[in-house]
Amino acid sequence: MRSIQPMRRELAEAKGIQGIPNAIDLVYVLEAPLMGYTAWAPCKNLFWVLAGNPWVNPLDPALVRRCQPVEFGFDKAVADAIPDHMVGTMVQVLWESYKDNQLPVPLEYQALVETASTPKQMFREYLERVRVISQDAAESARLVIEATNRSWV
């Protein structure tokens, strides 16, 4: 949390951080004392981008209050770019199911597309990953895909 909290230049200097120009009022400070690492950046030049897995570990409310959510979606061009049309279709179906709250976990399509050679293999690998989090989620994913194309199951 301290890393995303702006610090006045004077305070950073009092903590021993050197090299901050007088024209800069606020900085972000990143410290790893056990590693002997300290860095700073002007607040106006740095934007934080945070990602998490809120279905696994809830996000800290204090962190959420300090951030602005950014909406994201699935670009069909991603599915169209996958060489195997059936795999691309599966990626799109799973993503849409996640977006519509039918599935609690989005598809990790990048990792799966790299390792799976067929839609069936990709689906099985996806189910294995989801089962680690939730048996119910895995069953939901199976039902969504089965409704789309029974040959994938």
SERO-4910 file (N, C-alpha, C, O; in steps of 0.05 Angstrom, whole numbers):
BEGIN
 pado doro    nc1    nc2    nc3   cac1   cac2   cac3    cc1    cc2    cc3    oc1    oc2    oc3
  Met    A     16    -24      0      0      0      0     17     25      0     10     45    -13
  Arg    A     40     24     14     56     48     16     67     56    -11     71     80    -16
  Ser    A     71     38    -29     82     44    -56     63     61    -72     72     77    -88
  Ile    A     37     59    -68     18     74    -84      8     99    -70     -9    114    -80
  Gln    A     20    105    -46     13    128    -31     32    151    -38     56    148    -33
  Pro    A     22    173    -49     41    195    -56     55    205    -31     44    206     -9
  Met    A     80    213    -35     96    224    -13    107    251    -21    117    254    -43
  Arg    A    106    270     -3    118    296     -9    148    293    -11    161    278      3
  Arg    A    159    309    -29    188    308    -34    204    312     -9    224    298     -4
  Glu    A    195    331      8    210    337     33    211    312     51    232    307     63
  Leu    A    189    298     53    188    274     70    207    252     58    221    239     73
  Ala    A    205    249     31    223    229     18    252    235     24    268    217     29
  Glu    A    259    261     22    287    269     27    294    264     56    317    256     62
  Ala    A    275    269     75    280    265    103    285    235    109    298    227    128
  Lys    A    273    218     92    277    189     94    303    180     81    310    156     82
  Gly    A    318    198     70    344    191     58    343    187     28    363    178     16
  Ile    A    321    192     15    319    188    -14    331    213    -27    322    236    -22
  Gln    A    350    209    -44    364    232    -56    359    234    -86    351    214    -99
  Gly    A    365    257    -97    363    261   -126    337    271   -136    333    272   -161
  Ile    A    318    278   -119    292    288   -128    294    318   -134    301    333   -116
  Pro    A    289    326   -158    291    355   -165    271    371   -148    249    362   -141
  Asn    A    278    396   -143    261    414   -127    234    420   -141    215    426   -127
  Ala    A    233    417   -167    209    423   -182    187    401   -178    164    406   -185
  Ile    A    195    379   -167    176    357   -163    166    357   -134    182    357   -115
  Asp    A    139    359   -131    127    361   -104    121    333    -93    126    328    -69
  Leu    A    109    316   -109    100    289   -100    114    267   -114    118    268   -139
  Val    A    121    246    -99    134    223   -111    122    198   -100    109    198    -79
  Tyr    A    125    176   -115    119    150   -105    146    137    -98    166    141   -112
  Val    A    147    124    -75    172    112    -66    167     82    -63    148     73    -51
  Leu    A    185     67    -75    185     38    -73    210     29    -57    232     36    -65
  Glu    A    205     14    -36    228      6    -19    227    -24    -15    206    -36    -11
  Ala    A    250    -36    -16    255    -64     -9    279    -65      9    301    -71      0
  Pro    A    275    -57     35    298    -53     53    316    -78     56    341    -75     58
  Leu    A    305   -101     56    321   -125     60    339   -130     35    360   -143     38
  Met    A    331   -119     13    347   -122    -12    364    -98    -17    380    -97    -36
  Gly    A    361    -77      0    377    -53     -4    368    -37    -28    384    -23    -40
  Tyr    A    342    -38    -34    331    -25    -58    312     -3    -51    294     -7    -35
  Thr    A    316     20    -62    297     43    -59    296     57    -86    317     62    -99
  Ala    A    272     63    -95    269     78   -120    246     98   -117    229     94   -100
  Trp    A    246    118   -133    225    138   -132    217    145   -161    233    142   -179
  Ala    A    193    156   -164    183    166   -190    164    189   -184    149    189   -165
  Pro    A    165    210   -201    146    232   -198    117    222   -201    111    206   -220
  Cys    A     99    230   -184     72    221   -185     59    227   -212     44    211   -223
  Lys    A     65    251   -223     52    259   -248     61    241   -272     48    241   -293
  Asn    A     84    227   -269     94    211   -291     88    181   -289     96    165   -306
  Leu    A     74    173   -268     70    145   -263     40    139   -259     27    152   -244
  Phe    A     31    119   -273      4    109   -270      5     80   -261     20     64   -273
  Trp    A     -9     73   -240    -10     46   -230    -31     30   -245    -53     40   -249
  Val    A    -25      6   -253    -44    -12   -264    -43    -37   -247    -22    -50   -245
  Leu    A    -65    -44   -236    -67    -67   -218    -85    -88   -229   -105    -82   -242
  Ala    A    -78   -112   -225    -95   -135   -233    -96   -155   -210    -78   -156   -194
  Gly    A   -117   -170   -209   -120   -189   -188   -139   -212   -195   -150   -212   -217
  Asn    A   -142   -230   -177   -160   -252   -180   -181   -250   -157   -179   -266   -138
  Pro    A   -200   -232   -160   -219   -228   -138   -236   -252   -131   -247   -253   -109
  Trp    A   -238   -271   -149   -254   -295   -143   -239   -314   -125   -250   -332   -113
  Val    A   -212   -311   -124   -196   -328   -107   -190   -313    -80   -195   -324    -59
  Asn    A   -179   -289    -82   -173   -273    -59   -187   -246    -61   -182   -232    -81
  Pro    A   -203   -239    -42   -217   -213    -44   -197   -190    -43   -176   -192    -30
  Leu    A   -203   -170    -58   -185   -146    -59   -188   -131    -33   -210   -128    -22
  Asp    A   -166   -120    -24   -166   -103      0   -183    -78     -5   -178    -64    -24
  Pro    A   -203    -73     12   -220    -49      8   -205    -23      7   -212     -5     -8
  Ala    A   -183    -21     23   -167      4     22   -154      7     -5   -152     30    -15
  Leu    A   -146    -14    -17   -134    -13    -44   -155     -6    -65   -150     10    -82
  Val    A   -178    -18    -62   -200    -12    -81   -208     17    -80   -213     29   -101
  Arg    A   -208     29    -56   -216     57    -54   -196     76    -68   -202     98    -75
  Arg    A   -171     67    -71   -151     83    -83   -148     79   -113   -130     91   -126
  Cys    A   -164     63   -124   -162     56   -153   -187     63   -168   -209     65   -157
  Gln    A   -184     67   -194   -207     72   -212   -210     47   -229   -192     40   -245
  Pro    A   -232     33   -227   -236      9   -243   -237     16   -273   -246     37   -281
  Val    A   -226     -2   -289   -227      2   -318   -242    -22   -329   -235    -45   -325
  Glu    A   -262    -16   -345   -278    -37   -358   -261    -50   -380   -246    -36   -394
  Phe    A   -264    -75   -383   -250    -89   -404   -269   -109   -417   -290   -116   -405
  Gly    A   -262   -118   -440   -279   -137   -453   -263   -155   -471   -238   -154   -472
  Phe    A   -276   -171   -486   -263   -190   -504   -267   -180   -532   -289   -176   -541
  Asp    A   -245   -178   -546   -245   -169   -574   -247   -194   -591   -229   -211   -589
  Lys    A   -267   -196   -607   -271   -220   -624   -247   -225   -642   -242   -247   -651
  Ala    A   -232   -204   -648   -208   -207   -665   -188   -226   -652   -172   -239   -666
  Val    A   -188   -229   -625   -170   -248   -612   -178   -276   -620   -161   -292   -627
  Ala    A   -204   -282   -618   -213   -309   -626   -208   -314   -656   -200   -336   -664
  Asp    A   -213   -293   -672   -209   -296   -701   -179   -301   -708   -173   -314   -729
  Ala    A   -161   -291   -691   -132   -294   -697   -122   -322   -690    -99   -329   -697
  Ile    A   -137   -338   -675   -128   -365   -667   -131   -383   -692   -153   -385   -703
  Pro    A   -110   -396   -700   -110   -411   -725   -132   -433   -726   -145   -436   -747
  Asp    A   -137   -446   -705   -158   -467   -704   -185   -454   -698   -189   -444   -676
  His    A   -203   -454   -718   -229   -440   -715   -244   -451   -691   -257   -435   -677
  Met    A   -243   -477   -686   -258   -489   -664   -247   -479   -637   -262   -473   -619
  Val    A   -221   -477   -635   -209   -467   -610   -217   -437   -607   -223   -429   -584
  Gly    A   -215   -422   -628   -223   -394   -626   -252   -390   -618   -259   -373   -602
  Thr    A   -270   -407   -628   -298   -407   -620   -301   -414   -590   -316   -401   -576
  Met    A   -286   -434   -581   -287   -441   -553   -278   -418   -535   -290   -412   -515
  Val    A   -256   -405   -543   -246   -382   -527   -268   -361   -525   -273   -350   -503
  Gln    A   -281   -355   -547   -302   -334   -547   -326   -343   -530   -337   -327   -515
  Val    A   -335   -368   -532   -357   -378   -516   -352   -376   -487   -369   -368   -471
  Leu    A   -328   -385   -478   -321   -384   -450   -319   -356   -440   -328   -350   -418
  Trp    A   -307   -338   -456   -305   -310   -447   -333   -298   -444   -338   -284   -424
  Glu    A   -351   -302   -463   -378   -291   -462   -392   -302   -438   -408   -288   -425
  Ser    A   -388   -328   -431   -401   -340   -408   -391   -327   -382   -406   -323   -363
  Tyr    A   -365   -321   -381   -354   -308   -358   -366   -280   -356   -374   -272   -334
  Lys    A   -367   -265   -378   -378   -238   -378   -407   -238   -369   -416   -219   -355
  Asp    A   -422   -258   -376   -451   -259   -369   -455   -272   -342   -478   -279   -335
  Asn    A   -434   -276   -326   -435   -287   -299   -445   -316   -298   -455   -324   -278
  Gln    A   -441   -331   -320   -447   -359   -319   -424   -375   -308   -427   -396   -297
  Leu    A   -400   -364   -311   -376   -377   -301   -361   -358   -283   -360   -334   -289
  Pro    A   -350   -368   -261   -336   -350   -242   -307   -345   -250   -295   -327   -237
  Val    A   -296   -358   -269   -267   -355   -276   -264   -351   -306   -274   -366   -321
  Pro    A   -250   -329   -314   -245   -325   -342   -225   -346   -353   -209   -357   -338
  Leu    A   -227   -350   -378   -210   -369   -392   -182   -357   -395   -179   -334   -403
  Glu    A   -161   -373   -388   -134   -364   -393   -126   -373   -421   -110   -392   -424
  Tyr    A   -138   -361   -440   -135   -371   -468   -106   -370   -478    -99   -387   -494
  Gln    A    -91   -351   -469    -63   -349   -479    -48   -375   -473    -35   -387   -490
  Ala    A    -48   -383   -447    -33   -406   -439    -45   -432   -452    -30   -449   -460
  Leu    A    -71   -433   -453    -84   -457   -463    -80   -460   -493    -75   -483   -503
  Val    A    -82   -439   -508    -78   -440   -537    -50   -449   -544    -45   -463   -563
  Glu    A    -30   -441   -527     -3   -449   -532      2   -479   -528     19   -491   -541
  Thr    A    -13   -491   -509     -7   -519   -502    -27   -538   -514    -20   -562   -518
  Ala    A    -51   -529   -521    -71   -548   -531    -69   -550   -561    -67   -530   -575
  Ser    A    -72   -574   -571    -71   -578   -600    -99   -582   -612   -102   -580   -636
  Thr    A   -118   -588   -595   -146   -591   -605   -165   -577   -585   -158   -572   -562
  Pro    A   -189   -570   -594   -208   -558   -576   -214   -576   -552   -217   -567   -529
  Lys    A   -215   -602   -557   -221   -621   -535   -199   -620   -513   -205   -619   -490
  Gln    A   -174   -620   -522   -151   -618   -503   -152   -591   -489   -147   -590   -464
  Met    A   -157   -569   -503   -158   -543   -491   -180   -542   -469   -176   -532   -448
  Phe    A   -203   -553   -476   -225   -553   -457   -218   -570   -432   -224   -561   -409
  Arg    A   -206   -593   -436   -198   -609   -413   -178   -595   -395   -180   -596   -370
  Glu    A   -158   -582   -407   -138   -567   -391   -152   -544   -376   -145   -538   -353
  Tyr    A   -171   -531   -389   -185   -509   -376   -200   -520   -352   -200   -508   -330
  Leu    A   -214   -542   -355   -229   -554   -333   -211   -562   -310   -218   -558   -286
  Glu    A   -187   -572   -316   -168   -579   -295   -161   -554   -278   -159   -556   -254
  Arg    A   -156   -532   -292   -149   -507   -278   -172   -497   -261   -168   -489   -238
  Val    A   -196   -499   -271   -219   -489   -257   -225   -507   -233   -233   -497   -212
  Arg    A   -222   -533   -236   -227   -551   -214   -211   -546   -189   -219   -551   -166
  Val    A   -187   -535   -193   -170   -528   -171   -183   -507   -153   -181   -507   -129
  Ile    A   -198   -489   -166   -212   -467   -152   -239   -477   -142   -247   -472   -119
  Ser    A   -254   -491   -159   -281   -498   -152   -292   -521   -170   -291   -519   -194
  Gln    A   -302   -542   -157   -314   -563   -172   -340   -553   -186   -345   -561   -209
  Asp    A   -355   -536   -172   -379   -525   -184   -373   -508   -208   -388   -510   -228
  Ala    A   -352   -492   -207   -344   -476   -230   -337   -494   -254   -344   -488   -277
  Ala    A   -323   -516   -248   -315   -534   -270   -339   -547   -282   -341   -550   -307
  Glu    A   -359   -554   -266   -383   -566   -277   -399   -545   -293   -410   -552   -314
  Ser    A   -399   -521   -284   -413   -499   -300   -399   -496   -327   -413   -493   -347
  Ala    A   -373   -496   -327   -358   -492   -352   -364   -516   -371   -368   -512   -395
  Arg    A   -365   -540   -360   -371   -563   -376   -398   -561   -389   -401   -567   -413
  Leu    A   -418   -552   -374   -445   -549   -384   -447   -527   -406   -461   -530   -426
  Val    A   -432   -505   -402   -433   -484   -421   -421   -493   -448   -432   -489   -469
  Ile    A   -398   -507   -447   -385   -516   -471   -401   -539   -484   -404   -540   -508
  Glu    A   -412   -556   -468   -428   -579   -478   -452   -567   -494   -460   -578   -514
  Ala    A   -464   -546   -483   -487   -534   -497   -479   -522   -523   -495   -520   -542
  Thr    A   -454   -513   -526   -445   -501   -550   -436   -522   -571   -443   -520   -594
  Asn    A   -421   -542   -562   -411   -562   -580   -404   -587   -564   -384   -588   -550
  Arg    A   -420   -607   -566   -417   -632   -551   -391   -646   -558   -380   -661   -541
  Ser    A   -380   -642   -581   -355   -656   -589   -331   -646   -573   -310   -660   -573
  Trp    A   -333   -624   -559   -311   -613   -544   -308   -627   -517   -287   -626   -505
  Val    A   -329   -639   -507   -330   -650   -480   -316   -677   -479   -315   -690   -458
***
